[in-house]
């Protein structure tokens, strides 16, 4: 699959051959198998985050934090 999550696809080569493996031209185009198909593996992971908290100091060198989680 071209992607480990949503939106991927698989490809293969489909050719018309005779019983000896040589290229042939008499295959029925209507019965030709698909050369590409989707292979979605579910949604891609993404970051989920909350609001910033209060500053730890009223002035200078304080920090603010928030919850950040990687979700699938």
Phi and psi in degrees as a GROMACS rama.xvg file:
@    title "Ramachandran Plot"
@    xaxis  label "Phi"
@    yaxis  label "Psi"
@TYPE xy
-76.5802  -6.6359  UNK-2
-144.842  147.33  UNK-3
-86.9318  -4.20073  UNK-4
-143.36  -163.597  UNK-5
-43.7823  143.683  UNK-6
90.76  8.2936  UNK-7
-81.8366  167.068  UNK-8
-147.488  158.56  UNK-9
-117.165  144.624  UNK-10
-127.652  153.021  UNK-11
-147.971  158.411  UNK-12
-93.8591  130.182  UNK-13
-120.481  117.74  UNK-14
-128.432  154.308  UNK-15
-92.1848  122.747  UNK-16
-133.238  154.522  UNK-17
-85.4659  -177.708  UNK-18
-64.5243  -15.1922  UNK-19
-97.0093  1.14705  UNK-20
87.5547  9.37038  UNK-21
-91.1402  150.967  UNK-22
-58.6635  133.213  UNK-23
-127.654  161.829  UNK-24
-118.136  2.98726  UNK-25
-100.809  18.0934  UNK-26
-76.2502  146.249  UNK-27
-78.5929  114.94  UNK-28
-59.9101  -30.3887  UNK-29
-66.9168  -26.84  UNK-30
-98.4519  7.34417  UNK-31
-65.189  127.31  UNK-32
-65.34  154.42  UNK-33
-64.0929  144.539  UNK-34
-96.0922  -13.9811  UNK-35
-144.117  144.172  UNK-36
-147.657  155.257  UNK-37
-77.37  153.118  UNK-38
-142.749  58.0714  UNK-39
-61.3171  132.856  UNK-40
-112.417  30.9071  UNK-41
91.0343  176.569  UNK-42
-68.8038  152.261  UNK-43
-75.5406  145.41  UNK-44
-60.4661  150.683  UNK-45
-149.171  158.733  UNK-46
-81.7802  132.298  UNK-47
-114.459  135.167  UNK-48
-144.455  150.848  UNK-49
-94.5326  -174.147  UNK-50
-77.012  155.546  UNK-51
-67.452  139.392  UNK-52
-80.8239  -175.759  UNK-53
-71.779  152.369  UNK-54
-71.2363  142.644  UNK-55
-75.9771  -13.6388  UNK-56
-137.183  147.907  UNK-57
-74.3954  -18.9383  UNK-58
-156.524  142.369  UNK-59
56.9445  124.878  UNK-60
63.712  22.9061  UNK-61
-82.8467  170.437  UNK-62
-130.656  152.35  UNK-63
-123.762  141.047  UNK-64
-125.927  163.952  UNK-65
-152.869  157.383  UNK-66
-79.7828  129.5  UNK-67
-130.092  124.934  UNK-68
-133.484  137.74  UNK-69
-86.9988  120.169  UNK-70
-114.872  145.066  UNK-71
